[in-house]
């Protein structure tokens, strides 16, 4: 039993394609590590994972299918490059009796004497004789046959992966993580584009260890589970900002707070090598995410700020959160900073000069300095 793993987007890469393939092979090897020691190689533009020991093929395939960059994971049986042998392997592993099926053969090696269609016909006839019924349009079972240079792979079980680019191929970003639905999904989507993601969370607890034991760490762990390496979460206290802004006009406070968060994130990013910040903003979703307020917020920093959910509506984000596995946890009660600065009538268009004037009055630079001094970091 072996696993054959194909990618889609990586195959479109040019001269640097090999580097993407090496990173994907590494990530697949890490994903399969709990199931034993695997030999992972590139063959005919696909990853072949083999092990000398028995392993739970279904569980291993499911783990590999979580790796970004993976398009399809196939659980395969090997056959010698001879049509009679391929036929026997298909008969032994395809449960077609009383079921509809089709055969889908592909020749990576065109030196094989039969065409793909001829392989389909020979193996299909044998499966009909076994009790199956051909249905090319909507079969209950598809038998996949890949003709390689030195062997054939026969598969009846395939899992769809998330696609995208392998984590670690696009640099490192810092995601502003809250306890809500949006930011964990935004973090996951940046992983899909090949980014390694660390997290910054601003907590309201007087004890950073209490914040570490909250649902925020669990959310970070779920997102991090899609990556091959550990991540870092920075826990920053809300205290200094809160003390300095008690007299700030409530309508403006949220935008000033979000500018503060970006400034804080930019300082951490500069120190730890992050190339961009990530937020869960969606244009127009709430008052702080109007185009005017996003403009006023962005102006605070020079570092790029990525918003992968910018054009998504709430239901689309909820659907993705469910897919990622963070939705139910995001709904659990948690005292977020945003809830403390929320007001019934926030401004949907905070003037930039007004935000800057408030920052000058409260000495935002000093607040950032003190907050950074009290920020703790933990491995996820």
N, C-alpha and C positions, 0 to 999 in steps of 0.2 A: 504494500500500500504506500503510495506517495501522494504528495500534494503538488498540483500544478497551479501556479499563481500568475495571472496576467494583469497587466496594467493597461490603461488606455491613453491618458494624457501624456505620460512619459514617452510613449512611442512617437509622439509628434516633435520631440525635442531634436535639436540638431547635433552639433559637435560635442555638446556637454551632456548628451543623453546617458553616457556610461556612468557619469558621476551620480545622476539621479537613480540609476539602476542599482549602484552600489549601496546607496543610502537606503533604498527600499529593501534590498536583500538583508541589510543589517537589521532594519526594523522588523522584518518578518522573522528573522532568527530570534530576536528578543521576544516577540510575541509567542513563539513556539517553545521557548525555554522551559516553561512549566511542564511540558509534555515529554521532555527528554532532550538528548543531544541530536541535533539535526545537521545534516550536510546540506547547505543551501547554495545552489549554483544557478547561473544564468544559462539557459539553453533556448535557442531559437526565439529570443525576445520574451521569454517567460522565466519565472523563477521555479526551479524544481527543488522541493524539500523532501529529503529522504532520511530515514533513521534505521539503524541496524536493530533497534529494539521495537517491540510492539507498542503501539500508542493508540489513544482514543482518537480515531481519525475525525469523527464528527466534531468533537470538542476542539481539537487542534485547528480544524478548518474554520470554525467559528471565531477562534482567537485571531487567526491570520486575517480574516475578513474584516476585522476592526481597524486594520492598519491603513492609514491614509496613503493613497497611491495605488491601492489594490482595486482592480476592477472585478475580477472573478477568481474564486478559489474552487478548484475541482479536486475531488477525491478520486484518485485514479488507480487502475490496475495496469500493470505493465504487460506487454506482449512482444514477442519477437517480431521482426519485420517480415511477416509472411501472412498472407491473407487467411490461410487456414487457422493459424494460431490466433489471429485477431478475432476471427469468428468464434473460436472456442472460448476465449476470454469474455467476449460479449455475452455468449449463451450462459456462461457460468455466473455472471454478475447482474444481468438485466432481468428483473422480474416482470416479464411481459404477459404471462398467461392470463387471458381474460382482460387485458388492458390495451389501450391504444398507445402507439409509440411512433417515433420517427428516428432515423439514424442521421447524424450530422458529422460527416468526416471532413477533415482538413489536412492537406499535405503541406507541411512546412518544408519537406524534402520532396521535390518534384521528380527525383530519380525513382521513387517507388513505382513499380510497373503499372499499377491500376490508378485510374483517376479517382478523385473524391467521389464522383457520382457512381462509379463502378463499385467502390467500397460500400457505399450506401446500399446498393442493390444486393450485393452478395450477403452482407450481414443482415439486411432487412429481410431477405428471403428466409434465412435461418431462423430469425426471430418469429416470423409468421408461422413457420413449421412448429415452433415451440408453443404456439397458442396466442400470439399477439396479433393485433390488427393495426394496420398502417393508418395513421392520421397525420398528414403533413401540416395541417393548419393549427390544430389545437390538441396535441397529444397529451396523454396522462404522463408519459415518460419520454425523455429524449436521451438517446444513447450517443454520447460524444466520442469521436475517435480522432486523435491527433497523431498524424504520421510524422515522426521526428527522423533524424538522420540515422539513429542507431536502434530505435525501438518505437513501438506505438503505445499510446496511452488511451485506455478506455475508461470512460467515466459516465456514471448515471446520476451523480450528485454534485451540484454546483451551488455555491453561495455567492451572492452579489456583495462586493465590497463598497466602500464609500467613495472610491475614486479620488480625484485631487492629486496632490503632490505629497511625497513622503516627508514626514516631520523631520526637520533638521536640514532641509534643502533650501530654505528661504530666509535664514537668519532668525534672530531672537526679538520678541516683542513683549511688552508689559501690559497686561490686561487689567483694567480697573474693575474689580469684582465686587458686586454687591450681593445681597441675599435674595434678589428678585429673579425673574424669569429670563431677562434679556442678556445680561452680561455673561453668564456661563455659555449660552449659545454662541454669542459673538466670539468668545475664546475658542470654542470648538471649531468654528468656521475659519478662524485664522490658522488653526492646526491643519485644516483641510488644504490650505494654500501652502503648506510646507513649513510653517513657522513653528519654532519652539516657543512656548508660552509660559511666562511667569505671571504672578498675580500680585496686585496691590489692593488691599482692603482697608478701609477706614472704619474703625470700630468705636463704639460708644462705651465700652466697658472700662472701668477703672483698672482692671487687671488684664494685661495682654494674654495671660495664660487662659483666662476664661474665654476670650475671643478665639483662641486656638482650639478650644474644645467645643466651639459652636458649630452650627450647620455650615458655616462658611468653609471650614476646612473640608467637610464632607463634599460640598459642591466642587471644590478644587480637586479633590481626589477623583471624583467621577470624570471630570474633564481630562485630568492628567492621565487617566487610564488608557486614553487613546494614543498616548505618546510612548516612545520606547525608553525614555529616560526620566529621571526625577525632575521636578520643577521646584521653584522657590516661591513662597508666598510672603509678602511683606505686610505686616500688621501695623498700621499707623493709628495713633490715638486721635480722636476728634477734639480732645480737651482744649488745646490751645486756640483753635479756630472758634470754638464755642464761646470761650471766655472773651474773645476779642470782638465778637459780633453781636453781642446782646442788644446793642442800640442801633444796629443796622436796620433800615427800613425793610420789613418782611418781603415786599414785592420784588426787591432786588437781591435778597440774600442767597437764593438758590443759584443764580448765575455766578455770583461772587464765590460761592462754595465750589462750584464746578471748575471755575478758573483756578482756584486753590488746589483742587485735586490734580488737575493737569500739570500745574507747576511742580507739585510734589512728585508726581510720576516722572516728570522730565528730569528732575534731579536724581532720582533713583536710577532711571534709564541711563543717564550719563555715566554714573558710577559703575554700573553693572553690564554695560554693553548692549542694551536694548536699542533697536533701531526705530521703534515706533511705539505709540501707545494705542490701546484698543478700548473702545467703549461699546455699550449696547444700544446706542442711540438709534432711533428711527424718526425720520423727519415728521414733525407734527403730532407725535404720539402724546406728548405732554407739553406743558408750557415752556419748560426749559429746553425743549427740542424743536422749537420753531426755528426757521432758517436764520432769523435775526439773532436769536439767543445762541444758536450754535456758532454763528459768526463771532459774537462777542466772547464766547467761551474759548474758541480756537485761537483767538488773537493772543492769548496769554503765553503761548509756547511756540517755539520754532520747530520742535520735533514733529514728524508726521503723526496725525491722529487718524487711525483707521476705524471706520464704522460699518462693519460688514452687514448690519441689519438695516441700513439707512432707508431702504425702499420696501421693507417688509411690513405687513400689517400684523396686528397682535395675534390673530389666529394662526398665521403662518409661523410666527415665532413660537407659539405654544406647541404647534405640531413638531417643530424641530426639537424643542426642549424635551418632548415626550420621546422622540427618537434617540436623543443623546442620553436620556435617563436622568435628567435633572429636574423635570417639571414638578413632580410631587414634593421633592425636598424644597424647591423654591417657594412652594405655597405655605410651608410651615412658618409659624410666627417667628419674627426676628426683628429686633429694634435697629433699623438701619439709620444712618445719618441723614439720608434724604428725607425720611419721615419727620425728622426733627426740624429741618429747615423748610418744610413744606408749609404753604399758607393757602387759605381759601381763594385768594385773589392774586396769584403771582403775575408779574409782568410778562407778557409774551414778546416784548421788545425792549430789553434793557439797553439803554444807550451805552456805547463803549466808554465814552468819557466819564459817565456816571460810575460804572464798574471800576474804572481806574482810580477815580477820586476816592471811592470807598476803600480800595486796597491801600492807598496812600495814607488815609486816616487811621487805619488799623495796623499799619506797618506789616504788610503781608510777608515781606522778606524775613522778618524776625519770627513770625508764626511758623513759616516753613522750616526755618533753622531749628527751632525748638521741637517741632514735630518730627523732623528727621532724627534728631538726637534720641527720641523715645521710640522710634520705629524698630520693631523686632522682625527677624526673618526666620522662617521655618521651612524645612524640606517637606515637600508633598510627595 
